[in-house]
Amino acid sequence: MSEDIQEVANQFGMIILHNKETNVIDVVKITYRDPAYVNDWGGRDHQNLTGAHQSDSIENARSDSMMLKAANGNIELMEALAVLNNINFSGEATIGKISIISPNQKHSLGLTASNKELAYCWRRLNEIEAIEGENQFEKGSIRMLSEAEQMYNEFKDIIFRVGLAGNRHQMSDYSKFTPALTKLHDVIEPGRVNVEVALQ
């Protein structure tokens, strides 16, 4: 991860963590607002992230809706996506998890959402009011991992760290993890995942 990318992120209170083993980027964004506080943008029917543009009932009528509430933390999550969208990564960037953390003990500790929810909210907000410039998420330059891919990478990272620490002797069946890891990798594809097969 270049210093320029981290410098841009720092301006928005973001820490970008690049796992070189899995080649996945995780983001931690610091906020001093209460992440759980839900903003009211024109009455009770305007408390979703799209509430500043339309009533919640319009969004809620969609059968596929995964729209998040207009909580400070969710707004910060969308801001993190906007910052990532404007960073010039060299090659494809793969996003793992984005978390919002508040150091203020009076507030809730933090907030996150699934990448599926984040991708949906980002797409819907851009349908209502398109961002200026290129949408790297839509283009495919930035890809967000599915939950199953995150699970696979976490598993891979644990095995890597155990081996790196020289603690393989504590795992008598360590050699059995390699076929399991390969099997997980074979069934996990972007947009199509069969976890049951992977765990058999």
N, C-alpha and C positions, 0 to 999 in steps of 0.2 A: 504494500500500500504506500503510495507516494506521499511525501510530506505536504504537497500542494492540496491533495484531496482532504487530508486530515485538517489542514488549515481552514479550508472552506467550511468543513463540517463544524469545526470549533466555533466559528462565528455564529452558528445557530444552536450552540449548546449540545452538539452531537459528538459522540465518541464512536468511531468506526473501528470495529475489530475484525481483522482478516485472519481466518484460520487457514494457514498454508497447507495443512494436511488435507482438508476437505475442499479448499478453495471457495469457502463461503464467507460472506460478509454479514456480521451481526451489527446492529446499531443500538446504542443506548443514548437516549435524549434526556437531558436534564431540564426540569421545569420547576419554577417556584410558585406555580399556580396549583390549586388542588386538582389532581387529575380526574377525580370522580365527580367534580361539580358539573352539572348539566346546565348549559346555557338555554335561555328561553328567547327564541327569535321571533316573537310575535304571537304568543299564546301557547296553550297546551298542544296545539296541532302543528307546532313549529319547533320541535325539540330534537329532530334528527339532524345529521350533518347536512342534509339538503334543505333544512328548514328555513334558511335565509333566502331560498329561491322558490320554494313551493311548500304546500302543506304536507304534513306527514302522511295523511290519508292517501295521497296520490302515490307515494312511494310504497306504503304498506299494502296497497292493492296489488302490487306486483307479486306474482307467485314465487319468483326467484329472489325476492328481496333479502339482502343481508346487511341492510343499512344500519350503521351504528348511531347511537345517540350523540348529540352535540356536547359530549363531556369534554372538558378541557384536554384531557389525555388523548381522546380520539382526534381532536383538532390538531394536537401536537403530532400525532401519528401521520396525519395527512401532510402536515408541514414537513415532516421527515422524508416522506415520499417525494415531495416537491423538490427538496434539496438534493436528494439522490438523483432525481430526474435531470437536474442541471449540472451534475458532476460528470466530467468527461473521463470515464473509466477506459483503460486500455483493454479492449476486447470486451467480451460479455461479462457482466457483473451478475453474480448469483446472491440473492438476499435470503438469509436464514430467518432471523427473528429481529423485530424492532420493538424495543421496550421504552416506556416513559417512566422516569424515576424522579421522585420529588424528595429532596434532602430535608424538607420542612416536616418535622415530626408531627405537626398539627394536622397535616394532610394524610391521605391514604398514601401508602408507600410507593405505589406505582400502578401501571396499567399497560396492558398489551392486548392484541387481538390476533386472530389467526390470519395467515397470509391470504387465505381465501376471502375473508371478510375485507381485508385491506384492499385487495385487488378489485373487489366488487365496488367498494366505496369510491376508490380512485377513478374507476371507469365511469360510474354514474355521475360523479361530480364533473367529469370532463365532458360528458354528454350534455349536461345542463349548461355548463360554461367552460369551453375549451381553454386549456392553458396556452400561454404564448410560447411559441417555439415548438421544438420536437418533443413528442411524447415517447420517451425511451422504453417505457413499459409496454406500450402498444406496439412499438417497432420490434421489440424482442431483445433490445440491447441490455435491458435489465430484466432478469427473471427471478420470480419469487418461488422458493421451494414449497412443495406440498407438505402436509403434516407427515406423511409416510417418508418422504425424502429427508425431512428433518430428523425423524427417528433413526433412519439408516445412518445419517451422518453423525449423530450423537453416539450411536453404537460403535461406528468406525473410529470416532475420536477417542472413546474410552479404551478400546483395544490398543490403539496407537500409543496412548499415554501410558498404559500399563507396560507395554513393551519398552517404551522409551525410559521408563523408570527402572527397568531391569527387574521387574517383579513377576516375570513369567513363571518362575518356580512356584509362586503361590497359586497358580491356576493349573491344576494337573491336566485338565482337558483343553488347554489353550489351543492346541492344534485343531480342535474341532470347530473353532470359531471361523477359521478361514473358509471352509465350505459353506457355512451358514451365511457369512458375509457376502460371498459370491452369489448365493441363492437370493438373498435380499436384493442385491444390485440388479440381478437379471429380471426381477419382476417389477421393479420400481422404474416407471417411465413417467416423464412429465405429462400430467393430465390423465394418466391411466395407471392405477395402482391396485394391486391385489395383495393386501396385507396377509390375508388368511393363507394364501399359497406360500408367502414368504416365511411364515412362522411354522409351517408344517415340518 
